[in-house]
Structure formats: C-alpha cells, structure tokens
Amino acid sequence: MHAYNRLPSSGHSSPSPPPSPLRSPRLRHGRSKTGRFSPGHPGAGGGVGRTAAQRLAWSFLSLLLRRQGVFLFAPLIYISGMLLYMGSASFDVVPVIKHRPAPGSVYRSPQLYARLRPEMDADNSSADAISTIWKIPYKGGEWKPCVNRSSQGLPESNGFIYVEANGGLNQQRTSVCNAVAVAGYLNATLVIPNFHYHSIWKDPRIKAWSSIQYYKDVVLPKLLEEKVIRISPFANRLSFDAPPAVQRLRCLANYEALRFSNPLLTIGESLVERMRKRSAINGGKYVSVHLRFEEDMVAFSCCVFDGGEQEREDMIAARERGWKGKFTKPGRVIRPGAIRINGKCPLTPLEVGLMLRGMGFTKNTSIFLASGKIYNAEKTMAPLLEMFPNLHTKETLATEEELAPFKNYSSRMAAIDYTVCLHSEAFVTTQGGNFPHFLLGHRRYLYGGHAKTIKPDKRKLALLFDNPNIGWKSFKRQLLNMRANSDSKGVEIKRPNDSIYSFPCPDCMCHANKTDNSRSSSAA
C-alpha cells in the first residue's frame, strides 16, 4: 500500500496526486515545515547541553555554509582580518616619501652661481665674445634698405582720417605706421594722431587685425560720404599680411619717417656716445640688455623666486593692486613650477649674468641695462654687478637735471632706452613684448638684415639653472651653442602672419647685389 493511502480521505473520490520525490536524507534531516532546523533535534544548534555561545556560533556557521552567505560575508571577514592585523602592527615610525620636483621647476640659480663662480672667475680660455659674437658674412647674404620714397604727385584727397594712438611707446608707433599705410591706400589725408596716456581697450568700430580689403569695402565708402573718419584705438587695427604697396608705406613710416622729438634724440645720442667711451677697451662696443624684473612683471608671471615670505606678500599685494581679483578667481590654479619649466618666468639679474658669462662675455664687457625699477634691487642686482662691474643705466649715465624733463613719463624714458639699445653691438631680450620686437626689426634694417640680437631659449635655461651636477665647462658649452643659434637666426624672412616691424625682409629691404630700382619697382 502506498503511503498516501494511510492519510484520511478528503471526501472526494478522485485519488490524491503522487507525492514529490523525497529529498536526500542529509538535507531533509531534522528540518521543520518552515525549512529551519528543529530546536529539539540532536543535530541542531539548539540541542540540549549546548551553551548560548555555542548555539550562536553554530547558527553563524550554518548560515555561512549556505551559498549566499559565503558571498555576503567573505568581504567582511577579509576586512575584519585586516583590521586585526593592523591593530597588532606598530605605527610609531611612519615612512616619508620625498619626491624631487621636476627638473627646471624650482629657482636654484643662486646655488648654481655660488658653485660655479670660482671656475667662472678663473676661466680665461677664450677672448671676450663682444669681438667675435657675429659671423660675417651673414648666412643667406646681406640685405639693405630699398624703400622707394618718391611720391610722384598726390591726387585730390578723398577725405581725412583721424586715429587715436593707444598703449605704450611701441603700440603708439604701430598706430602711426598703420594709419599712414591705411591713409595712403585710401588716398586720404592723415590728421596728426591723438596719443593716449591711459588706454581703454574697448572699440565698437573696426575689428582687430582687419584686412586692407575691409578698409576698401567698408571704411572707404564711409570716408567718401562723411569726409572725416575717426578710429579709436588703432594700434592693432590692420593685419600683418597686406599687399606690397601697403607694406611699403609701413616701411617708409617706421624706418625712415618716424623720429623721436629733438630733446629725446639729443639725450639718447648723448648716452650712446657715453657708453662707447666707457667701452673703449672693446673698441666702443657694448651689450644692451632689456631686463624685465620689475615688481609688476614678477607678480604677473606668478613665478616663485628666493624671497621667501616677504616676496609672497609683496606679490599678492602687487597682483591685487594691478589686477583686482584676476588671480584669485574660484577654480583658478596657479602652478609656478610648470610656468618655470615652460620658460615663462622673467630672468632674474643673476640669471642674466650667468647666461652672458656662459656665452663668453667677460667682466670687462660694458653692459647697458634697459629696465624699469627692479624688484628688490639691492639684493637682486648684486650678483649681476659682481659679474659685470661695467654696468650702466640711463640713470647712471645721465645727470638728474638731464633726465628731469622725461622722468615722469614712462614712454619718454622707454624712448631713451630704445635709442641706446638700438646702437649696441649686441642686444639681449629676456621676456618678449613690443619693445624687443620693434628693436629686432629696426636693428635688422640698420645692420644688413641681421638683428644682432641674443634671444635665449628659456626652457633650456630653466633646466641648466636647476642642474645640481653641471660643471662650468659643460654649462659654458651649452650657452655658447645657444648664442650660436641666435646668430644663425639673426637674418630671417617675413612669413605671411609675421610683423613687418620685426621682419623687414623682403618688404622693406632687398639683397645687397640687387639694385634699388629693381626692388622698388616690385614693391610699388
């Protein structure tokens, strides 16, 4: 008889369904209808004779043995074991891992100078670079000015153009030269420009770097209608790329027509003569350096030097005075080390001295320093004066009475520096800007197409100045290579988007073996 026949009948005649297959004895042993262990069963954790702790442990192990329990508790068991291990370990000594800053990211030039100075002072292995710096004849041949100055008569004017020259000395120079070019192209009469002392860079009129075609299509009809056009400001309102006739007018204005006022010319030429007299040991040749280490330049660069907490406070105050809130905007991150590696930090006076001595200039070289008020000059200028005792500025060359008419005008003081730098045997630029860019072109125009300018690779300098293992011979060899590179790039031809004020070849100059007429006719 089957098992289900022994169960009471439910009152229905149909037979009961067959039972499910029996579970294995091990799995069904001691389980209740609810699927839990029966408390009274001898195999359960709650059997007679077990303590409460034993029953709890048995329940935990039973749950752990289930498949889901293993995955649930394994991470907890691992973490618990790690915590137990850490609790037994001793942390009395915590190891500190120090990472050396990236090469070139830290200002260590004073330490390098202290280490290299004995060898530097004892080095007499070569002649002063002032006499051998430029290779002649120049690579690519020599160039000479060949701007056609003939006007060939002027037709009736289409009207008047009046511009406002904004910015500093060389931005105003750009305004004048560009205005001459535009007025000539449009056959307009140029009114003497108004020179701004305080510029505001807002202009709803003519967009920046407009093409000459824009002036023909948009400005000329307005000029013919109104007869007078006023453009303000005008420093960057004409593109660098223009037809030869327009470039010729720019050349004529910048390199031939524009002159400083007589008082500025007089004092500038006087200081050139005084520098030549102080350079008699080198045949009247001297080096001019455009040094940008004024407080505002140091602050704007966001670079860190060796002035400590005082420098930090000075720079914070200078940034707030000059650029309220610009450097403290939320989310702005300043990385001084990255700025230095990328060659964006202004060279200190000490670094300029190290560079020039490495390039072969000796203590006997006369230096003219063109700059504003140097930050913390008493400290920062001392090493440069040790390396080059024959160092002069416009303030040391001229008397107070001579400088009095110009002292309160930054553009006039810059004009004096410009004149002395223009006539030096070598010009050294350290930070870029309009001042060196105009000097590059003007010197090329005067010196056969060669800028005679040292333009250092500041990324390489950052690495050299931060190299604790470099010796004087290796340091000097790399600086001589950098000097030779400046020589090789002295003569460069203007590319379409280059400024004619930095690259006068070939729009303002022609090869020395060509006649003026052939070059002038092609530019007309």
C-alpha positions in Angstrom: 0.0 0.0 0.0 1.2 3.4 -0.9 1.9 5.9 1.9 -0.8 8.3 0.8 -3.5 5.6 1.3 -3.0 5.8 5.0 -3.9 9.5 5.1 -7.5 10.5 5.9 -9.8 10.9 3.0 -10.9 14.4 2.0 -14.3 13.2 0.9 -13.6 13.2 -2.8 -13.5 10.1 -5.0 -10.6 11.2 -7.1 -7.2 9.9 -6.0 -4.6 12.3 -4.5 -1.7 13.3 -6.7 1.5 11.5 -6.4 4.0 12.9 -3.9 7.1 14.8 -4.9 10.4 12.8 -4.9 11.8 12.5 -1.5 14.8 14.8 -0.6 18.1 13.2 0.3 18.2 12.2 4.0 21.1 14.5 4.7 19.3 17.6 3.5 15.9 16.8 4.9 17.2 15.5 8.3 15.9 17.5 11.2 14.1 20.2 9.2 10.7 21.5 10.1 7.9 22.5 7.7 9.3 26.1 7.7 12.7 25.0 6.4 14.5 25.8 9.7 16.3 23.4 12.0 14.1 22.0 14.7 15.2 23.2 18.0 14.9 19.9 19.7 16.7 17.8 17.1 20.0 16.4 18.2 21.8 17.8 15.1 20.6 21.4 15.6 22.5 24.1 17.2 20.0 24.5 19.9 20.3 20.9 21.3 20.3 20.1 24.9 23.6 20.7 26.7 24.8 23.5 24.4 25.7 26.9 25.8 24.3 30.1 24.4 27.7 31.0 22.8 27.9 27.6 21.1 24.4 27.9 19.8 25.2 31.3 18.3 28.4 30.1 16.7 26.6 27.1 15.3 23.9 29.3 13.8 26.5 31.6 12.2 28.4 28.7 10.7 25.2 27.2 9.4 24.3 30.5 7.7 27.9 30.8 6.3 27.7 27.4 4.8 24.8 28.4 2.6 25.9 29.6 -0.8 24.5 33.1 -0.5 26.2 33.5 2.9 29.7 32.9 1.5 29.4 35.8 -0.9 27.8 38.1 1.7 30.3 37.6 4.5 33.6 37.0 2.6 34.4 40.7 2.2 33.5 41.3 5.9 35.8 38.5 7.0 38.6 39.9 4.9 38.2 43.4 6.3 38.0 42.1 9.9 41.2 40.1 9.4 43.0 43.2 8.0 41.8 45.3 11.0 43.0 42.7 13.4 46.4 42.6 11.7 46.7 46.4 11.6 45.8 46.6 15.3 48.7 44.3 16.1 51.2 46.4 14.0 53.3 49.2 15.3 53.0 52.7 13.7 55.5 54.5 15.8 57.6 55.2 12.7 55.8 56.4 9.6 58.0 56.4 6.4 58.0 59.7 4.5 58.5 59.5 0.7 60.0 62.7 -0.7 59.6 63.4 -4.4 62.1 65.7 -6.1 60.5 68.4 -8.0 60.6 68.2 -11.8 63.8 69.4 -13.4 63.6 73.1 -14.1 60.6 73.8 -11.9 62.5 75.4 -8.9 64.6 78.6 -8.7 68.0 77.4 -7.7 70.1 79.8 -9.7 71.8 81.4 -6.6 73.1 77.9 -5.5 74.4 77.3 -9.0 76.1 80.7 -9.1 77.8 80.0 -5.8 79.1 76.7 -7.0 80.3 77.8 -10.5 81.7 81.2 -9.6 85.3 80.0 -8.7 85.7 78.3 -12.1 83.9 81.1 -13.9 86.3 83.8 -12.5 89.4 81.6 -13.3 88.3 81.0 -16.9 90.5 82.8 -19.4 90.2 80.2 -22.2 88.7 82.5 -24.8 88.6 86.1 -26.0 85.7 88.4 -25.0 82.7 87.4 -27.0 82.0 91.1 -27.8 84.6 90.9 -30.6 83.6 87.6 -32.1 79.9 87.2 -31.5 78.5 87.6 -35.0 79.6 85.6 -38.0 80.2 87.8 -41.1 79.2 87.4 -44.0 75.7 86.6 -42.8 74.0 83.4 -43.8 71.8 84.0 -46.8 73.7 87.2 -47.8 73.4 90.8 -46.7 70.3 92.9 -47.1 70.0 96.7 -47.5 67.1 99.2 -47.2 65.4 99.9 -50.5 62.1 101.7 -49.9 61.0 104.0 -52.7 60.5 107.4 -51.3 59.1 109.2 -54.4 55.5 110.3 -54.2 55.1 111.0 -57.9 52.4 113.7 -57.2 49.4 113.3 -55.0 45.8 113.2 -56.3 42.9 115.0 -54.6 42.3 113.6 -51.2 39.2 111.5 -50.5 38.9 112.9 -47.0 40.5 112.9 -43.6 41.4 110.1 -41.3 41.9 110.7 -37.6 43.2 108.0 -35.3 43.9 107.7 -31.6 47.2 106.1 -30.7 46.8 103.9 -27.6 49.1 102.0 -25.4 52.8 102.4 -24.7 55.6 103.7 -26.8 55.7 100.9 -29.4 51.9 100.4 -29.6 51.7 104.1 -30.4 54.4 103.6 -33.0 52.3 100.8 -34.6 49.3 103.1 -34.6 51.1 105.8 -36.5 52.7 103.5 -39.1 49.4 101.6 -39.7 47.5 104.8 -40.0 50.0 106.1 -42.7 49.5 102.9 -44.6 45.7 103.0 -44.5 45.5 106.7 -45.3 47.9 106.2 -48.3 45.9 103.2 -49.6 42.6 105.0 -49.3 44.1 108.3 -50.7 43.1 110.1 -47.5 44.8 112.9 -45.6 46.0 111.7 -42.2 45.4 114.1 -39.3 48.2 114.2 -36.6 47.1 111.4 -34.2 46.0 111.9 -30.7 48.2 110.0 -28.3 46.6 108.3 -25.3 48.2 108.4 -21.9 45.7 106.0 -20.4 44.2 103.4 -22.8 40.9 101.7 -22.5 40.7 98.6 -24.8 37.1 99.0 -25.9 36.2 99.7 -29.6 32.9 99.0 -31.3 34.2 100.2 -34.6 36.8 98.5 -36.6 37.7 95.0 -35.5 41.2 94.0 -34.6 43.7 92.9 -37.3 41.3 93.9 -40.2 42.5 93.2 -43.7 43.2 96.1 -46.1 40.3 94.9 -48.2 38.0 95.6 -45.2 39.2 99.2 -45.3 38.4 99.4 -49.0 35.0 97.8 -48.8 33.7 99.3 -45.5 35.8 102.3 -44.5 36.3 104.0 -47.8 32.5 104.4 -48.6 32.0 105.9 -45.2 35.0 108.2 -45.8 33.6 109.4 -49.1 30.3 110.0 -47.5 31.4 111.7 -44.3 34.8 113.1 -45.4 36.1 112.5 -41.9 36.7 109.2 -40.2 37.8 108.8 -36.6 39.2 105.4 -35.4 40.0 104.8 -31.8 42.1 102.9 -30.7 44.2 102.0 -33.7 47.3 100.0 -32.6 46.2 96.6 -33.8 43.5 97.5 -36.5 45.4 96.4 -39.6 46.5 92.8 -40.3 50.2 92.0 -40.7 49.6 90.5 -44.2 49.0 93.2 -46.8 49.8 94.0 -50.4 53.3 95.3 -51.2 52.1 98.8 -51.7 50.7 98.9 -48.2 53.8 97.3 -46.7 56.0 99.8 -48.5 54.1 102.6 -46.7 54.5 100.9 -43.4 58.3 100.5 -44.0 58.6 104.2 -45.0 56.8 105.4 -41.9 58.5 103.1 -39.4 62.1 103.0 -40.6 62.5 106.3 -42.4 59.9 108.9 -41.5 59.3 108.5 -37.7 61.7 110.2 -35.4 61.7 110.9 -31.7 61.4 114.5 -30.7 64.6 116.6 -30.7 65.0 116.5 -26.9 64.7 112.7 -26.8 67.0 112.3 -29.8 69.6 114.6 -28.2 69.8 112.8 -24.8 69.6 109.4 -26.5 72.5 110.0 -28.8 74.5 111.6 -25.9 74.1 108.4 -23.8 75.2 106.2 -26.8 78.4 108.2 -27.0 79.0 107.9 -23.3 78.5 104.1 -23.5 81.0 103.9 -26.3 83.6 105.9 -24.3 83.1 103.5 -21.4 83.6 100.6 -23.8 86.9 101.9 -25.2 88.7 98.7 -24.1 86.4 96.8 -26.6 86.6 99.3 -29.4 83.5 101.2 -28.3 81.3 98.0 -28.5 78.8 97.3 -25.7 76.0 94.9 -24.9 72.4 96.2 -24.2 70.0 94.1 -22.1 66.3 94.5 -21.8 65.6 93.3 -18.3 62.0 92.7 -17.2 62.3 92.2 -13.4 60.1 95.0 -12.2 57.6 94.2 -9.4 54.6 94.1 -11.6 56.3 91.8 -14.1 57.3 89.4 -11.3 53.8 89.5 -9.9 52.1 88.9 -13.2 54.3 85.9 -14.0 53.2 84.1 -10.8 56.7 82.6 -10.6 58.4 81.9 -7.2 61.9 83.1 -6.6 64.1 83.1 -3.4 62.5 86.0 -1.5 60.5 83.8 0.9 57.5 85.1 2.8 58.3 88.7 2.1 58.3 88.1 -1.6 55.0 86.1 -1.4 53.3 89.0 0.5 54.7 91.6 -2.0 53.4 89.7 -5.0 50.0 89.1 -3.5 49.7 92.9 -2.9 51.0 93.8 -6.3 48.5 91.5 -8.1 45.7 92.9 -6.1 46.7 96.5 -7.0 47.2 95.8 -10.7 44.7 93.1 -11.5 42.0 93.1 -8.8 40.7 89.6 -8.3 42.2 88.2 -11.6 44.5 85.8 -9.8 42.1 84.8 -7.1 39.0 83.7 -9.1 37.4 80.5 -7.9 38.8 77.5 -9.8 41.9 79.2 -11.0 45.0 77.1 -10.3 48.5 78.7 -10.5 51.4 76.3 -11.0 54.7 78.2 -10.6 56.8 75.1 -11.3 55.1 74.5 -14.7 55.4 78.2 -15.6 59.2 78.0 -15.0 59.6 74.7 -17.0 57.8 76.3 -19.9 60.2 79.2 -19.9 57.6 81.8 -18.9 59.4 83.2 -15.8 61.3 86.5 -16.2 65.0 86.1 -15.9 66.5 87.5 -12.7 69.5 89.8 -12.9 71.6 86.9 -11.5 70.4 84.6 -14.3 71.2 87.2 -17.0 74.7 87.5 -15.6 75.2 83.7 -15.6 73.9 83.4 -19.1 76.2 86.2 -20.5 79.3 84.8 -18.8 78.5 81.4 -20.1 78.2 82.9 -23.6 81.7 84.2 -23.4 81.3 87.8 -22.2 83.9 88.7 -19.7 83.9 91.1 -16.7 85.4 93.7 -19.0 82.3 93.8 -21.2 80.3 97.0 -20.8 76.6 96.4 -20.3 73.7 98.9 -20.7 70.6 97.8 -18.8 67.3 99.0 -20.1 64.6 98.4 -17.5 62.2 100.0 -15.1 62.6 99.8 -11.3 64.0 96.4 -10.5 62.2 94.5 -7.7 64.3 94.3 -4.5 67.2 95.8 -6.5 69.7 96.0 -3.6 69.6 92.2 -3.3 68.8 91.0 -6.8 71.2 93.3 -8.7 74.3 92.5 -6.5 75.3 89.3 -8.4 75.0 90.9 -11.8 77.2 93.7 -10.7 79.8 91.2 -9.4 79.9 89.5 -12.8 79.8 92.8 -14.8 81.1 95.7 -12.9 81.0 97.9 -16.0 77.2 98.0 -16.0 75.2 101.2 -16.7 71.7 102.5 -16.9 70.3 105.8 -18.2 70.2 106.9 -14.6 73.9 106.3 -14.1 74.9 107.7 -17.5 72.8 111.0 -17.3 72.5 113.6 -14.6 69.3 114.2 -12.7 68.9 117.5 -14.5 69.2 115.8 -17.9 66.6 113.3 -17.0 64.2 115.7 -15.3 62.1 116.5 -18.4 61.4 112.9 -19.0 61.3 111.2 -15.6 57.6 111.3 -15.1 56.7 109.9 -18.5 57.3 106.1 -19.0 57.1 106.3 -22.8 59.8 109.0 -22.9 62.1 107.0 -20.6 61.5 104.0 -22.8 62.4 106.0 -25.9 65.8 106.8 -24.3 66.4 103.1 -23.6 65.3 102.3 -27.1 67.9 104.6 -28.6 70.8 103.3 -26.6 69.8 99.6 -27.3 69.4 100.3 -31.0 73.1 101.2 -31.4 74.7 98.4 -29.2 76.9 95.7 -30.7 74.5 93.0 -29.2 71.0 93.4 -27.9 69.7 90.8 -25.4 66.0 90.2 -25.0 64.8 88.3 -21.9 61.0 88.4 -21.8 59.4 89.4 -25.1 56.9 92.3 -25.6 56.7 95.2 -28.0 60.0 96.8 -27.0 62.2 93.9 -28.2 60.0 93.1 -31.2 60.4 96.6 -32.6 64.1 96.6 -31.8 64.6 93.3 -33.7 63.2 94.8 -36.9 64.9 98.2 -36.5 68.3 96.5 -35.9 67.8 94.3 -39.0 67.0 97.4 -41.0 70.3 99.1 -39.8 72.6 96.1 -39.8 72.3 94.4 -43.2 69.3 92.3 -42.3 70.8 90.8 -39.2 69.1 91.5 -35.8 72.4 91.1 -33.8 70.2 90.0 -31.0 70.5 87.3 -28.4 67.2 85.6 -27.9 67.8 82.8 -25.3 65.9 79.5 -25.1 64.4 80.0 -21.7 63.1 76.4 -21.4 66.7 75.1 -21.8 67.9 77.8 -19.4 65.4 76.6 -16.7 66.9 73.1 -16.9 70.5 74.4 -16.9 69.9 76.7 -13.9 68.3 73.8 -12.0 71.0 71.2 -12.7 72.9 70.5 -9.5 75.6 68.4 -11.2 76.6 70.6 -14.1 80.2 71.9 -14.3 81.4 75.2 -15.7 82.8 73.7 -18.9 79.6 71.9 -19.7 77.5 74.9 -18.7 79.6 77.2 -21.0 79.5 74.8 -23.9 75.7 74.8 -23.9 75.4 78.6 -23.6 77.8 79.0 -26.5 75.6 76.8 -28.6 72.6 78.9 -27.6 74.5 82.1 -28.6 75.4 80.5 -32.0 71.7 79.7 -32.5 70.8 83.3 -32.0 73.4 84.2 -34.6 72.0 81.7 -37.1 68.5 83.2 -36.7 69.7 86.8 -37.0 68.6 87.0 -40.6 65.0 85.8 -41.1 62.5 86.4 -43.9 59.0 87.6 -43.0 56.2 84.9 -43.2 52.6 85.9 -44.1 51.5 86.4 -40.5 54.7 87.9 -39.2 55.0 91.5 -38.2 56.8 93.8 -40.7 58.1 95.7 -37.6 60.1 92.6 -36.6 60.9 91.2 -40.0 61.6 93.9 -42.6 63.0 91.5 -45.2 61.9 91.4 -48.0 59.2 94.1 -47.9 61.5 96.9 -46.7 64.9 95.5 -47.8 66.5 93.8 -50.8 69.6 91.7 -51.3 72.8 93.9 -51.5 73.5 92.6 -55.0 70.2 93.9 -56.4 69.6 97.5 -57.4 67.3 99.8 -55.6 65.2 100.3 -58.8 64.5 96.5 -59.2 63.4 96.2 -55.6 61.4 99.4 -55.6 59.5 98.6 -58.8 58.4 95.3 -57.4 57.1 96.9 -54.2 55.3 99.8 -55.9 
